[in-house]
Every structure is written in structure tokens, then in C-alpha cells.
Amino acid sequence: MCEEIARLFRQLTHGVYVIGVAHGEVCNAFTAAWMMQVSFNPLLLALSINTQHSSYGLLTCSRVFSVNVLSQDQLDLAAHFGRPAAENKLATVQWCRKLTGAPVLTGALAYFDCELSHSCPAGDHELVIGRVVDGAVLNADALPLNYRDTGDLDGSSRLYPDAF
Ligand SMILES: Cc1cc2nc3c(=O)[nH]c(=O)nc-3n(C[C@H](O)[C@H](O)[C@H](O)COP(=O)(O)O)c2cc1C
């Protein structure tokens, strides 16, 4: 049954993003698929983040984050930033700071710079709503990476319950 529920949830479509966080000089970034636009006016994005991630503390302290859109040829970056921050994950990629100071990957397809608007608990995650204050398309020729093309990179197949 667990596999059936996992297969069911794999029918939902998601992109793949690297979320950049920074508090002062301390920076980090992690891969996320649970991210979507939720308002036109104001422009709002919603991100579901596991509060155990080391990025969570940085995000809630600084109240800013970036959303870096990965392209189809950046599966390696999805894997790299999907690992825990044992080492400085940003040391091996090119990045810069834009308006909010959160890390922006210069090789991303596009980025959004966000200020934390509000958040609420969402089961074993927290739903973070960010107001978009800046952003740009960085590689107009690239196509976005789809979550379904990452296979079980996030190990989520074993996280689904056996029953509803
Ligand atoms: C393809 C993929 C999608 C992921 N989506 C999310 C997500 O939407 N939310 C989340 O909290 N973690 C997600 N993760 C897990 C984090 O990227 C991972 O736990 C990471 O190690 C957290 O990094 P940190 O501890 O340095 O903050 C995803 C991982 C992968 C590989």
C-alpha cells in the first residue's frame, strides 16, 4: 500500500528548485520541489520546508530566501543541494547576492528573491510564504527540470504511510 500511495503522489507535478538562505555571512542552500506561486497581487510563493533542515534556522532568522529554478541538465545540482550541509555546499558553485542577500546561483534558469511574509505549520513540514521582491530569467533557452525526472533522489518513496 505504501508503494501505491507513493505512486499516487508522484502524479502531482512539481519543478525542482534550489532554495538559498543567508543570515549575515552564513549561507546555505537546499533542493526543494514543494514550491509554487500562490498569489498575483502581491506576488507570493509558497515553500514547504522540513524544520529539521539546517537551512530552516537561517531562513527564519533572516526572513529572506531565494528560489533558484533548475534546468533539465542540472540534475547534479539537485543531488548536490539535496544533501545535508556537512560541508559548505555553496563552495563548489558560482553564486552571488542580489536584493535580499540570499544566495543566487548564477547558472540557474531563473531566480526569485523573496522576503518571508508569514508561515504556518504543515504536518511534518512548515509552509513558508514569501513575497517576491526581485527576480530574473538567467538562461532563456533552458527548460525547467521536472521533479518526476529526479527519480527517488530525495528518498521519499519510503516516507509515505501504509494507509490514508
Ligand atoms: C529532488 C528533491 C526535492 C526535495 N524537496 C524538498 C522540499 O520540497 N522541502 C524540503 O524541506 N526538503 C526537500 N528536499 C530535501 C532537502 O533538499 C534535503 O533534506 C537537504 O539535505 C536539506 O539541506 P540542509 O539541511 O542543508 O538545509 C528535497 C530533496 C531532493 C533531492
The ligand as a MOL file (V3000), in Angstrom:
LIG
                    3D

  0  0  0     0  0            999 V3000
M  V30 BEGIN CTAB
M  V30 COUNTS 31 33 0 0 0
M  V30 BEGIN ATOM
M  V30 1 C 14.5240 16.3810 -5.6050 0
M  V30 2 C 14.4610 16.8030 -4.1510 0
M  V30 3 C 13.3650 17.5260 -3.6870 0
M  V30 4 C 13.2990 17.9570 -2.3520 0
M  V30 5 N 12.2340 18.7170 -1.9420 0
M  V30 6 C 12.2180 19.2100 -0.6670 0
M  V30 7 C 11.1750 20.1030 -0.2710 0
M  V30 8 O 10.2930 20.4880 -1.0500 0
M  V30 9 N 11.1910 20.5570 1.0140 0
M  V30 10 C 12.1570 20.1940 1.9100 0
M  V30 11 O 12.1060 20.6430 3.0670 0
M  V30 12 N 13.1630 19.3540 1.5570 0
M  V30 13 C 13.2290 18.8680 0.2910 0
M  V30 14 N 14.2450 18.0430 -0.1150 0
M  V30 15 C 15.2300 17.5870 0.8860 0
M  V30 16 C 16.3630 18.5860 1.1370 0
M  V30 17 O 16.9180 19.1060 -0.0480 0
M  V30 18 C 17.4930 17.8640 1.9290 0
M  V30 19 O 16.9740 17.2820 3.1040 0
M  V30 20 C 18.6690 18.7550 2.2700 0
M  V30 21 O 19.6910 17.9280 2.7750 0
M  V30 22 C 18.3940 19.8580 3.3020 0
M  V30 23 O 19.5650 20.6340 3.3740 0
M  V30 24 P 20.0190 21.4910 4.6460 0
M  V30 25 O 19.9380 20.5970 5.8610 0
M  V30 26 O 21.4460 21.8630 4.2910 0
M  V30 27 O 19.1270 22.6770 4.7670 0
M  V30 28 C 14.3420 17.6120 -1.4420 0
M  V30 29 C 15.4480 16.8730 -1.9170 0
M  V30 30 C 15.5110 16.4840 -3.2520 0
M  V30 31 C 16.7220 15.7050 -3.7270 0
M  V30 END ATOM
M  V30 BEGIN BOND
M  V30 1 1 1 2
M  V30 2 1 2 3
M  V30 3 2 2 30
M  V30 4 2 3 4
M  V30 5 1 4 5
M  V30 6 1 4 28
M  V30 7 2 5 6
M  V30 8 1 6 7
M  V30 9 1 6 13
M  V30 10 2 7 8
M  V30 11 1 7 9
M  V30 12 1 9 10
M  V30 13 2 10 11
M  V30 14 1 10 12
M  V30 15 2 12 13
M  V30 16 1 13 14
M  V30 17 1 14 15
M  V30 18 1 14 28
M  V30 19 1 15 16
M  V30 20 1 16 17
M  V30 21 1 16 18
M  V30 22 1 18 19
M  V30 23 1 18 20
M  V30 24 1 20 21
M  V30 25 1 20 22
M  V30 26 1 22 23
M  V30 27 1 23 24
M  V30 28 2 24 25
M  V30 29 1 24 26
M  V30 30 1 24 27
M  V30 31 2 28 29
M  V30 32 1 29 30
M  V30 33 1 30 31
M  V30 END BOND
M  V30 END CTAB
M  END
